[in-house]
Amino acid sequence: MERIQSALAKARAARDRKMQVANPGAKTQTESGPWQDLAEIRLDPKVLERNRVVAHHPGQSAASFDLMRTNLIRALRTNGWSRVAITSPTQGCGKSTVALNLALSLARMADTRVLLVELDLRHPSMLSLMGLPPNQDFAGMLASGRLDYGQIRRVGPHLAFAVNSRPLESPAELLSAARTADMIDEIEAKLRPDVVIFDMSPMLANDDAIAFLDQVDCALMVAAADETTVTEVDRCGKDLAKRTQVLGVVLNKCRHMEQEESRAYPE
């Protein structure tokens, strides 16, 4: 474990040095900088709620994601991290919905910029969850090797997302390429988000997530109540721990909460 932590620390230090060289004046950018220059779109709250995306405004529905956000921010600031992978043992655990809700919750914090990157390239779903037309191809941009900031859109002042309209048959080669890592580094250096959330493929379904995990600081695992087995959680956790720091497991799709557990303070 010490060797893994040492390797991760060295990788993060090298990445930080590269971004500082690429953009030495990033900390002095004004509100008219690259982040604000991203094309802005608006999301329909009714579509979001229909798709169980509830963290775009505060309230009882968003409370669990706000709690997750607070714990995540504490861990990131304590360790000097910014990149978070969200994955699951198998398909159907709701990790993409959790990733989007977490990103929206983080974006409600003052002075916190969040970049959500969809890297579940076999089954992209973010555009559908947000009710947006299929007109983005972030993976295609990565494959071309040429940066196109038109493939990154902004929602409000604090959230940007890079998503995909069409699936790829074999994304592991693209995700493991050094050029892909360099492009992600360059995007982060230019836009300077405080948190980057990567929506990854399920760990036990293929090698796509494994191909990219050395580029993140930490990971969250999403498991589905009454669906994900203890064996799957254990296998996924061990595979994650070999490659990055595991922050914890999010239990999703809980349908049988006790009345006391679902009760919240009156609003």
SULWOVEN-V574657 format. One record per residue. N is the residue number from 1. RES is the residue in three letters. PHI is phi as a letter, one per 40 degrees, with the letter a starting at -180 (* if undefined). OMEGA is omega in radians with two decimals (NA if undefined). Layout:
n	res	phi	omega
N	RES	PHI	OMEGA
N	RES	PHI	OMEGA
This chain:
n	res	phi	omega
1	MET	*	3.12
2	GLU	c	3.12
3	ARG	c	3.09
4	ILE	c	-3.14
5	GLN	c	3.10
6	SER	c	3.14
7	ALA	c	3.11
8	LEU	c	3.13
9	ALA	c	3.13
10	LYS	c	3.12
11	ALA	c	3.12
12	ARG	c	3.14
13	ALA	c	3.12
14	ALA	c	3.13
15	ARG	c	3.12
16	ASP	c	3.13
17	ARG	c	-3.12
18	LYS	c	-3.13
19	MET	c	3.11
20	GLN	c	3.09
21	VAL	c	-3.11
22	ALA	c	-3.05
23	ASN	a	-3.03
24	PRO	c	-3.11
25	GLY	b	-3.02
26	ALA	c	-3.05
27	LYS	c	-3.12
28	THR	b	3.13
29	GLN	c	3.14
30	THR	c	-3.14
31	GLU	c	3.10
32	SER	c	-3.08
33	GLY	c	-3.05
34	PRO	d	-3.13
35	TRP	c	-3.13
36	GLN	c	3.14
37	ASP	c	3.09
38	LEU	c	3.11
39	ALA	c	-3.07
40	GLU	b	3.06
41	ILE	b	3.11
42	ARG	b	3.12
43	LEU	b	3.13
44	ASP	c	-3.11
45	PRO	d	-3.13
46	LYS	c	3.10
47	VAL	c	3.13
48	LEU	d	-3.09
49	GLU	c	3.09
50	ARG	c	-3.14
51	ASN	c	3.12
52	ARG	g	3.02
53	VAL	b	-2.89
54	VAL	b	-3.00
55	ALA	c	-3.14
56	HIS	c	3.01
57	HIS	a	-3.08
58	PRO	c	3.12
59	GLY	i	-3.09
60	GLN	c	-3.11
61	SER	c	-3.09
62	ALA	c	-2.97
63	ALA	d	-3.10
64	SER	c	3.12
65	PHE	c	3.07
66	ASP	c	3.09
67	LEU	c	3.08
68	MET	c	3.11
69	ARG	d	-3.10
70	THR	c	3.11
71	ASN	c	3.14
72	LEU	c	-3.13
73	ILE	c	3.12
74	ARG	c	-3.14
75	ALA	c	-3.13
76	LEU	c	-3.10
77	ARG	c	3.13
78	THR	c	-3.05
79	ASN	b	-3.10
80	GLY	g	-3.11
81	TRP	c	3.05
82	SER	a	-3.03
83	ARG	b	-3.08
84	VAL	b	3.02
85	ALA	c	3.04
86	ILE	b	-3.09
87	THR	b	-3.13
88	SER	a	3.09
89	PRO	c	-3.06
90	THR	b	3.12
91	GLN	c	3.05
92	GLY	g	3.14
93	CYS	c	3.13
94	GLY	g	-3.08
95	LYS	c	-3.13
96	SER	c	3.08
97	THR	c	3.08
98	VAL	c	-3.13
99	ALA	c	-3.13
100	LEU	c	3.10
101	ASN	c	3.13
102	LEU	c	3.12
103	ALA	c	3.12
104	LEU	c	3.10
105	SER	c	3.10
106	LEU	c	-3.08
107	ALA	c	3.07
108	ARG	c	3.10
109	MET	c	3.14
110	ALA	c	3.02
111	ASP	g	3.10
112	THR	b	3.11
113	ARG	c	-3.07
114	VAL	b	3.03
115	LEU	b	3.12
116	LEU	b	-3.09
117	VAL	b	-3.13
118	GLU	c	3.11
119	LEU	b	2.91
120	ASP	c	-2.91
121	LEU	c	3.07
122	ARG	c	-3.09
123	HIS	b	3.13
124	PRO	c	-3.06
125	SER	b	-3.03
126	MET	c	-3.13
127	LEU	c	3.11
128	SER	c	3.12
129	LEU	c	-3.12
130	MET	c	3.13
131	GLY	g	-3.09
132	LEU	b	3.13
133	PRO	c	-3.11
134	PRO	c	-3.05
135	ASN	b	3.07
136	GLN	b	-3.08
137	ASP	a	-3.12
138	PHE	c	3.13
139	ALA	c	3.08
140	GLY	c	3.08
141	MET	c	3.10
142	LEU	c	-3.13
143	ALA	c	-3.12
144	SER	c	-3.10
145	GLY	g	-3.12
146	ARG	b	-3.12
147	LEU	c	3.09
148	ASP	b	-3.08
149	TYR	c	2.97
150	GLY	c	3.08
151	GLN	c	3.08
152	ILE	b	-3.10
153	ARG	b	-3.10
154	ARG	b	3.03
155	VAL	b	-3.10
156	GLY	g	-3.05
157	PRO	c	-2.91
158	HIS	b	-3.09
159	LEU	b	3.00
160	ALA	b	-3.12
161	PHE	a	3.10
162	ALA	b	-2.97
163	VAL	b	-2.97
164	ASN	b	3.13
165	SER	c	-3.03
166	ARG	b	-3.13
167	PRO	c	2.99
168	LEU	b	-3.09
169	GLU	c	-3.07
170	SER	a	-3.02
171	PRO	c	-3.02
172	ALA	d	3.14
173	GLU	c	3.11
174	LEU	c	-3.07
175	LEU	c	-3.12
176	SER	c	-3.07
177	ALA	c	3.10
178	ALA	c	3.13
179	ARG	c	3.09
180	THR	c	3.10
181	ALA	c	3.13
182	ASP	c	-3.14
183	MET	c	3.08
184	ILE	c	3.10
185	ASP	d	-3.10
186	GLU	c	3.09
187	ILE	c	3.14
188	GLU	c	-3.14
189	ALA	c	-3.11
190	LYS	c	-3.06
191	LEU	c	3.10
192	ARG	f	3.03
193	PRO	c	3.07
194	ASP	c	3.13
195	VAL	b	3.01
196	VAL	b	3.12
197	ILE	b	3.10
198	PHE	b	3.04
199	ASP	c	-3.02
200	MET	b	3.04
201	SER	c	3.04
202	PRO	c	-3.04
203	MET	c	-3.01
204	LEU	c	-3.09
205	ALA	c	-3.07
206	ASN	a	-3.11
207	ASP	b	-3.07
208	ASP	c	-3.12
209	ALA	c	-3.14
210	ILE	d	-3.11
211	ALA	c	-3.05
212	PHE	b	-2.97
213	LEU	c	3.10
214	ASP	c	3.12
215	GLN	c	-3.11
216	VAL	b	3.13
217	ASP	c	-3.05
218	CYS	a	-3.08
219	ALA	a	2.96
220	LEU	b	3.08
221	MET	b	3.08
222	VAL	b	3.10
223	ALA	b	-3.12
224	ALA	b	3.11
225	ALA	c	3.12
226	ASP	g	3.13
227	GLU	b	-3.14
228	THR	c	-3.12
229	THR	c	3.09
230	VAL	c	3.12
231	THR	c	3.13
232	GLU	c	3.10
233	VAL	c	-3.13
234	ASP	c	3.14
235	ARG	c	3.14
236	CYS	c	3.13
237	GLY	c	3.12
238	LYS	c	3.12
239	ASP	c	3.11
240	LEU	c	-3.07
241	ALA	c	3.09
242	LYS	c	-2.96
243	ARG	b	-3.14
244	THR	a	3.10
245	GLN	c	-3.12
246	VAL	c	-3.11
247	LEU	c	3.13
248	GLY	i	-3.13
249	VAL	b	3.06
250	VAL	b	3.12
251	LEU	c	-3.06
252	ASN	b	3.09
253	LYS	g	3.10
254	CYS	c	-3.05
255	ARG	b	-3.00
256	HIS	b	3.12
257	MET	c	3.04
258	GLU	c	-3.10
259	GLN	d	-3.13
260	GLU	c	-3.10
261	GLU	c	-3.09
262	SER	c	-3.09
263	ARG	c	-3.14
264	ALA	b	3.05
265	TYR	c	3.11
266	PRO	c	-3.11
267	GLU	c	NA
